[in-house]
């Protein structure tokens, strides 16, 4: 993904809220995120898809659950890029 598409993904307040929730809890399942945000699974699925496509989230599967956590290396790259200004 390009830097432009990453920033476009970050421009949505709900996606930023998802990232903050995951940051606070380290990792969360889609159900936990949907419950915390009071959104439908369909709406959440759309946002999670965009966050994964932008490499902002890492998805891991354990038994019957899918967990999401922040992709720390991408955030490190973004911070380094921003610091040059």
N, C-alpha and C positions, 0 to 999 in steps of 0.2 A: 504494500500500500504506500501511496505517496504521502508526503507531509500534508499536502492540501486536503486530501480525503480524511486524514486523521483529525485535522482541525475541524473539518466539516462535521465529522461524527461527534466531536466534543462540543459543537455549538448547541446541541440540544440539551435543555436543562434536565430532562428525565434521564438521559444517558449519563450526564454528570452525576445525578443523584444515585444511579445504579453503581457507578464507580466508587462514590463515597461510601455507600453501604458496604460494598465488598471490602474496601480498604479498612473500614472499622471492624469488620468481622473476619478478616483474612480470606475466607472463602465461603461461598454460599451456593445453595442449590437454587434452581429457578423458582421452585415453590416458595422458598424462604424469601427470595427477593420480591416475588409477586405479593406475598402476604404483607411484607414491610411497606411496600409502596402502594398497596391497595389498587393494583391494576390487574386486568385480565391476563391470563396466560398467553393469549394470542398477541396482545399488544406488547407484552414483555418479550416474547419470542422475537418479534421484529427488531426491538432495540438490542437484544443480545446478539442477534445475527450481525447487525452493523458493527457492534463493538468487537466481535470476533474477527470479522473481515478486516477491520482496521488494526488488528493485532493488539488491541488494548486489553483484551481478556484472553486467558488461557482456559480451555475446557478440559476437565478430566472426568473419567467415568469410574465409579466404584459401585459394584453390584448393580442395583436398579436406579442409581442416582447419578446425575450429571452435576458436577460442581464447577463453579467459576471463580477464578482468582485473577488479580491484576498481573499483567505482563510487566514486571518491574524493569526489565531491560529496555523496553520501548519508552517507558516514562523517563528513564535515565537519559536516553538519547534525546528526547524532547527537551529535557531540562538543559542539557549541554548545548543544544541548538539555540535555545532562548537566552542562555547566559552570554552568548556572544554579542548581544545587543545591550 
